[in-house]
């Protein structure tokens, strides 16, 4: 079956008791067992829940994985992956990553003795050179956040595996509609389900997808032990969001492509970072590993000071000033003061997160309306 058909039907069979097309939400925290020491399919909702299980079945199928786990947030999912490491292990992460991941690695995982270093994952030779004998996990994003860098996932998988490390990929921006990292050799795929998977700014969640049954079992052990799981209502909402995922992502990507071209020609824009543009350094790789579109996220830089960029971001009307992304409504933010404020100032400068950078999450509004909104904001700068 095609992607959009699987998104609707896999994990979503009609309720066997009532025939309801939409299965009920199972809010139960515990389940009656057939006997002492005899376990049914479900026993305690931290360990497994029918509503959450349906979501996990769908996303595992869409990503081509052996199994999936749903968490309360994207950071809870990332924390589960990091928690598989031991004191003395090293994480090599790409330099273009979400600020929350940076904070987790540098300020939380470090307390447990897990070392982290950042390197440019688009420079494969330099990235491989940043590996250490104790590197156990390589963590990348493609497209990256907020610079929209494109990393060759298959090449990074080869680099990681040659060094005896796992490859984890944050696939939040691309979604499985456009990129399926497990098909390219990744061991773990992470999503902030709060974003495109939910798609309506009304659910918090995260997902991990494993490439093998062993990897699934290893992650499940940590997830069950630490307990940061997704609740049933959120799982239901996320399942509903998945049913329109492909339609949303492809339409948002079409609008984003047109906006990127318009911004690239705008006299008040110094640089546009969008992999769909031929001028983007990762355009060719994106064309190979993204399925027919380049996503709905972009960043661009405007000339001027930190305050000029701040004023611009505060002047839009349809683009709402907010962190997060991937929803039906368009959002705008200034990474230096918002999503990536958790970066140390020196690291922001080192890794190209400039004061004049603006990040857009393109929603489902009409192209002309979004373009007009940005234009009126430029007029106020």
VEXFI-273209 format. One line per 3 residues: number of its first residue (from 1); their letters; for each residue x, z, y of C-alpha. Coordinates in steps of 0.2 Angstrom, whole numbers, plus 5000, padded with zeros to 4 digits. Example, Ala and Ser with C-alpha at 12.3 -4.5 7.8 and 13.67 -1.06 7.14 Angstrom:
VEXFI-273209
1> as> 5062,5039,4978  5068,5036,4995
END
This chain:
VEXFI-273209
1> xxx> 5000,5000,5000  5005,4997,5018  5011,5011,5029
4> xxx> 4995,5013,5039  4985,5013,5023  4996,5027,5015
7> xxx> 4995,5037,5031  4976,5038,5029  4974,5040,5010
10> xxx> 4990,5048,5002  4986,5067,5001  4969,5064,5007
13> xxx> 4958,5061,4992  4939,5067,4995  4935,5085,4991
16> xxx> 4932,5086,4972  4919,5100,4974  4908,5092,4988
19> xxx> 4914,5074,4990  4918,5077,5008  4928,5063,5015
22> xxx> 4938,5075,5025  4944,5090,5015  4940,5108,5021
25> xxx> 4953,5119,5029  4959,5132,5017  4962,5148,5028
28> xxx> 4965,5159,5013  4981,5170,5013  4980,5173,4995
31> xxx> 4973,5166,4979  4966,5174,4963  4977,5171,4948
34> xxx> 4972,5168,4930  4981,5183,4923  4994,5196,4927
37> xxx> 5011,5186,4927  5001,5170,4925  5002,5159,4941
40> xxx> 4990,5146,4947  4995,5131,4958  4993,5142,4973
43> xxx> 4996,5161,4974  5001,5166,4992  5000,5154,5007
46> xxx> 5018,5157,5013  5023,5149,4996  5010,5135,4996
49> xxx> 4993,5131,5003  4981,5117,4999  4979,5111,5017
52> xxx> 4998,5112,5021  5001,5103,5004  4991,5088,5008
55> xxx> 5001,5086,5024  5017,5088,5015  5012,5075,5002
58> xxx> 5008,5062,5016  5023,5064,5026  5035,5064,5010
61> xxx> 5027,5048,5005  5028,5040,5023  5047,5045,5024
64> xxx> 5051,5040,5006  5056,5057,5001  5055,5068,4985
67> xxx> 5046,5081,4994  5042,5089,5011  5039,5106,5019
70> xxx> 5029,5109,5035  5034,5123,5047  5027,5132,5062
73> xxx> 5038,5122,5074  5052,5109,5074  5065,5122,5077
76> xxx> 5058,5132,5062  5061,5117,5052  5079,5114,5059
79> xxx> 5083,5133,5056  5078,5131,5038  5091,5117,5036
82> xxx> 5104,5127,5045  5100,5142,5035  5107,5134,5019
85> xxx> 5124,5135,5026  5136,5150,5024  5148,5159,5035
88> xxx> 5163,5149,5038  5154,5132,5036  5155,5119,5049
91> xxx> 5141,5108,5057  5146,5091,5065  5132,5086,5076
94> xxx> 5130,5071,5087  5132,5074,5106  5115,5066,5110
97> xxx> 5104,5079,5103  5089,5090,5108  5093,5105,5119
100> xxx> 5084,5117,5107  5095,5111,5093  5111,5113,5103
103> xxx> 5105,5131,5108  5102,5135,5089  5119,5129,5083
106> xxx> 5129,5136,5097  5121,5152,5101  5112,5158,5085
109> xxx> 5120,5150,5070  5137,5154,5077  5132,5173,5075
112> xxx> 5131,5170,5056  5149,5162,5057  5143,5144,5056
115> xxx> 5154,5133,5067  5148,5118,5077  5156,5104,5086
118> xxx> 5148,5089,5095  5155,5071,5094  5149,5054,5099
121> xxx> 5140,5048,5083  5139,5030,5090  5158,5030,5089
124> xxx> 5160,5030,5070  5179,5031,5070  5179,5046,5082
127> xxx> 5164,5054,5073  5173,5053,5056  5188,5060,5064
130> xxx> 5179,5075,5070  5175,5081,5052  5184,5096,5046
133> xxx> 5188,5102,5028  5173,5115,5030  5160,5103,5036
136> xxx> 5145,5105,5026  5132,5097,5037  5131,5082,5048
139> xxx> 5117,5082,5060  5112,5067,5071  5097,5059,5081
142> xxx> 5093,5041,5083  5087,5037,5096  5096,5052,5104
145> xxx> 5089,5064,5116  5090,5061,5131  5102,5046,5132
148> xxx> 5093,5036,5119  5109,5032,5110  5108,5023,5093
151> xxx> 5118,5029,5079  5121,5019,5063  5112,5031,5050
154> xxx> 5119,5022,5035  5136,5022,5041  5135,5041,5045
157> xxx> 5128,5044,5028  5143,5036,5020  5155,5046,5032
160> xxx> 5146,5063,5028  5145,5060,5009  5163,5054,5008
163> xxx> 5168,5071,5016  5156,5081,5004  5144,5085,5017
166> xxx> 5125,5082,5019  5117,5071,5032  5102,5078,5042
169> xxx> 5093,5066,5054  5081,5072,5067  5068,5057,5066
172> xxx> 5056,5064,5079  5059,5050,5092  5058,5035,5080
175> xxx> 5045,5042,5067  5044,5035,5050  5034,5020,5057
178> xxx> 5050,5013,5064  5065,5022,5055  5065,5030,5037
181> xxx> 5082,5038,5036  5081,5042,5018  5081,5024,5014
184> xxx> 5097,5023,5024  5106,5037,5014  5101,5053,5023
187> xxx> 5098,5069,5013  5086,5078,5025  5074,5071,5038
190> xxx> 5067,5083,5051  5052,5080,5063  5046,5090,5077
193> xxx> 5028,5087,5071  5022,5093,5088  5027,5076,5095
196> xxx> 5021,5060,5087  5015,5066,5070  5002,5077,5079
199> xxx> 5001,5065,5093  4988,5074,5104  4998,5089,5112
202> xxx> 4987,5101,5103  4997,5106,5088  5014,5115,5085
205> xxx> 5024,5110,5070  5039,5104,5061  5043,5095,5045
208> xxx> 5058,5093,5033  5058,5079,5020  5071,5080,5006
211> xxx> 5079,5065,4997  5079,5073,4980  5070,5086,4970
214> xxx> 5086,5097,4970  5087,5096,4989  5068,5100,4990
217> xxx> 5070,5115,4979  5085,5121,4989  5076,5119,5006
220> xxx> 5060,5127,4998  5069,5142,4993  5075,5145,5011
223> xxx> 5058,5141,5018  5048,5153,5006  5061,5167,5009
226> xxx> 5061,5165,5028  5043,5161,5030  5042,5150,5045
229> xxx> 5028,5140,5038  5014,5129,5046  4997,5137,5047
232> xxx> 4982,5128,5039  4973,5123,5055  4989,5116,5062
235> xxx> 4992,5107,5045  4974,5100,5047  4977,5094,5064
238> xxx> 4994,5086,5060  4986,5077,5045  4973,5070,5057
241> xxx> 4986,5064,5068  4995,5055,5055  4981,5043,5052
244> xxx> 4983,5035,5068  5002,5037,5069  5007,5018,5067
247> xxx> 4994,5012,5079  4999,5024,5092  5018,5022,5090
250> xxx> 5017,5003,5090  5006,5002,5105  5016,5015,5115
253> xxx> 5032,5005,5110  5024,4989,5117  5020,4997,5134
256> xxx> 5038,5006,5134  5046,4989,5132  5037,4982,5147
259> xxx> 5041,4997,5158  5059,4997,5153  5061,4979,5159
262> xxx> 5052,4983,5175  5063,4998,5178  5079,4988,5174
265> xxx> 5075,4977,5189  5070,4990,5201  5081,4992,5216
268> xxx> 5080,5012,5215  5085,5013,5197  5104,5013,5193
271> xxx> 5103,5012,5174  5089,5011,5161  5092,5019,5143
274> xxx> 5081,5010,5131  5086,5002,5115  5074,4988,5116
277> xxx> 5084,4981,5131  5098,4968,5126  5110,4977,5138
280> xxx> 5108,4994,5128  5125,4996,5118  5115,5001,5102
283> xxx> 5102,4986,5103  5109,4977,5088  5109,4992,5077
286> xxx> 5092,4997,5083  5086,4980,5078  5092,4982,5061
289> xxx> 5086,5000,5057  5070,5001,5068  5055,4992,5061
292> xxx> 5050,4979,5073  5049,4990,5089  5061,5002,5099
295> xxx> 5050,5017,5102  5041,5024,5117  5055,5035,5124
298> xxx> 5066,5030,5138  5078,5038,5151  5083,5031,5167
301> xxx> 5094,5036,5182  5090,5036,5200  5103,5037,5214
304> xxx> 5104,5053,5224  5105,5071,5221  5098,5084,5208
307> xxx> 5084,5087,5221  5080,5069,5223  5077,5067,5204
310> xxx> 5067,5083,5204  5056,5077,5218  5053,5060,5209
313> xxx> 5048,5069,5193  5036,5080,5203  5028,5066,5212
316> xxx> 5020,5056,5198  5001,5058,5194  4998,5050,5177
319> xxx> 5015,5054,5170  5013,5073,5169  5028,5084,5172
322> xxx> 5030,5093,5155  5043,5095,5141  5038,5088,5124
325> xxx> 5034,5070,5120  5025,5058,5108  5007,5061,5113
328> xxx> 4993,5050,5119  4996,5055,5138  5012,5050,5146
331> xxx> 5025,5064,5151  5040,5064,5163  5054,5077,5164
334> xxx> 5071,5080,5172  5082,5084,5157  5095,5093,5167
337> xxx> 5082,5106,5173  5070,5105,5158  5073,5100,5140
340> xxx> 5092,5101,5141  5094,5116,5153  5100,5126,5137
343> xxx> 5116,5115,5137  5131,5123,5145  5133,5114,5162
346> xxx> 5150,5108,5157  5143,5101,5141  5129,5092,5151
349> xxx> 5142,5084,5161  5153,5080,5147  5139,5072,5137
352> xxx> 5132,5062,5151  5116,5072,5155  5117,5068,5173
355> xxx> 5107,5076,5187  5098,5060,5192  5092,5057,5174
358> xxx> 5073,5055,5171  5065,5055,5154  5049,5047,5150
361> xxx> 5037,5048,5135  5026,5033,5136  5008,5037,5131
364> xxx> 4993,5026,5128  4987,5023,5146  4987,5005,5153
367> xxx> 5003,4997,5158  4998,4993,5175  4992,5011,5179
370> xxx> 5009,5018,5173  5019,5006,5183  5009,5009,5198
373> xxx> 5011,5028,5196  5030,5026,5195  5030,5015,5210
376> xxx> 5021,5027,5221  5033,5041,5215  5048,5030,5220
379> xxx> 5040,5028,5238  5041,5047,5240  5059,5048,5235
END
